[in-house]
Structures are given as C-alpha cells and as structure tokens.
Amino acid sequence: MAQFLLVGGTGFIGAHLARRLADHGEDVTVLDAGFDYGRTGSELRRAILEWRRRRLLADVPVLHGDARDAASLRDIARRVRPTHIVQLANLPLADLAATDPARARASIVGGSLNVLRAAADLPRRPSLVYVSSSMVYGHFDREPMPEDAPKRPHGPYGQLKLAAERTLAAHAATAGVPLTIVRPSAVYGPGDVHGRVLQRLVDAAAWGTPFVLRAEPETRLDFTSVHDVAAGLHAAALGGASGGVYNITAGHAHSLRATIAVVRRHTPALQVVTAPGSPQGPPRRGTLDIGQARRELGWAPRWTLRDGLAAYATFAEKLACALVPDPVG
C-alpha cells in the first residue's frame, strides 16, 4: 500500500496536496517545522492558517520536524516508512532567499539533501518528488519554455533551486532513490499567506483596499491554480519517470494588466495604484511547455485563470466577512 510523507506539508502547496491525497484514499503523513518566515501577527494570516488546519489538514497526521535536522528526519522516515516522499520544505519566496542566503541554502539545498539521505536509509527505497520552481530558467528565451532549456537563474532563489535539483540528481542514482523534479509557476489559490502578487490582488479586492502594483503591467506569468499543482504532484509521485523533470503549470501566461482585469470583473470597485519596484526586478517570464507532463503523467490543468480567480476571490470575500463583525445600529 502507498504511504506518502510530505516534508513541509503544512505549507500552502503541501496542505492542498495533503487534502487531495486524503480525498483520494491515500495514506498520508505530514512533517513540518511550522516556520512563519518572520511574517506573523495579522488577523487575516492567522485566519488563513486556521482554515488550512481545519479544512485541509483536519484528518491528516502532522508531525513536527525540520528537514535541516538530518537525524530527526531519518528517525521519522523510519517510523513512517513511506513509499513516496514529496519534498516541499524549502524557503518559499525569492525575497527571503535574497535577504538571508545562508538560511536559504540550508533550507533549499541542505534540507533537500537530508530528505534524499533519509529516503536512501530506508530498507525499501521510496520515490522522491522534489518541488522546484520555474525560476531555475531565469529570463525566458523562448515560449513555451521546455524543461530542457538552458538554465540561467536570475537571483539567489532560482540559483538555489537549481543547485538543489543538481545536488539531488547527482546523489539519487547512487542512493537508489527514484527522483522526479516538478517545476510549478506563480501558484495561487486559497490558503496562501506569503504575499504573492495574486494573494495581494485578491485580498485588496475582498477588503476594499487599493492594490499596489510594483511591477510593469505587461509582466507576464504562467499563473497556476494550487489545485492543479496538487494534482500534478500526485501524478508525478505515482507515475513520474525516475530522473523525469516536469513543468506543472497552467501552460498559458497572462499579463498583470489582464489578470487585474479578470479580478475587476468580479470586483468592479477594485482600485490599483502603482509604485516603484525593485531596481533589479524579477526575470522575464512567460508560458511554460507542459507537453511532457501531459504525455508521461496523464496530467493536464483543469483551472482557467478566470475560474481560479473567481473561486479564490469568493474565498477571500467570505473570510473578510467572517473577520469583520456586522455593524450595530
């Protein structure tokens, strides 16, 4: 019988993956250190984390542990004896990697190598899915961007994700651990608390506050529903080729201008103000090629940006109403 261990499984993507696995009758255990990455305190954040716990993780065993602690990780893996491990326990945002590169390397590269070694220590080697990022490509030089395109990551986050991919690939074969790498892009949906652009956009619409745009309106991203990413990770764990690498995205980029227009259809009163962004800015991105995931995993995205944002906006509005008491008198 399949037994999943999700390392970093209480996070945004991990919690949705845990819910999907449980709903599909899979045995799943979550291991997480519960880091807040310095972004605590808001009532909204606490409410979203509580929603994750009650809605996504309610019936899933959650163990406390840090992927950077190799001995503890090995002991937990021996207890759980997973047949499939998904490694999600990476410092989650590019700006955090830039401000604390030593911590980012310990999390992204060191923690991932510890997960591989814990897998290799088990009598029956589990498969390992590493959740990387489309940031490993750097500036897109073609569209759609295939998995075998040159990797020229732009900034510490992409560089460390690529270093983790290469480190795992170099050790997986000799360790006897089947390794699959998945590269999502611009993931959005209910449960995000890290201030990604679509979370800020949807929350601004729900709360009636201005959305501050700090990037060029024509910036294009392959925005991907977290539900589609969870389905892709499930498929990769069960059917990914050892050594396989898969873009798991919507397969269609949208500009920020067009994305704002989608939210405005749902919330016409949305206000947008522009502000200067980082001088360096993110890499130039666009559509990723998802043909390999379609062919080899039998996976395809189901959520359009319009439908995904409508569902996300409805979630955010309900949460805002729950947090703001009805006026009296």
TARA-V873373 format. One line per field, one symbol per residue. phi: phi as a letter, one per 40 degrees, with the letter a starting at -180 (. if undefined). A space follows every 50 residues. Layout:
# TARA-V873373
phi->???
This chain:
# TARA-V873373
phi->.cbcbbcgcccdcccccdccccccgccbbbbacgcbfgbbhccccccccc cdccccbdbbcbbcabccccccccccccccfccbbbcbcbdcbcccccca ccccccccccccccccccccccdbcccbbbccaccccgccbaaccccccd bbdbhdccccccccdcccccbccccgbcbbbbbcafcaidhcbcgcdccc cccccccgbccccbbcdcdbbccbcccccdcccdccccbcccgcbbcbac gacbccdcccccccccbdcdbbbbacbcdcgcccbicbcbccccccbgba cbbcccccccccccdccccccccbcccbg
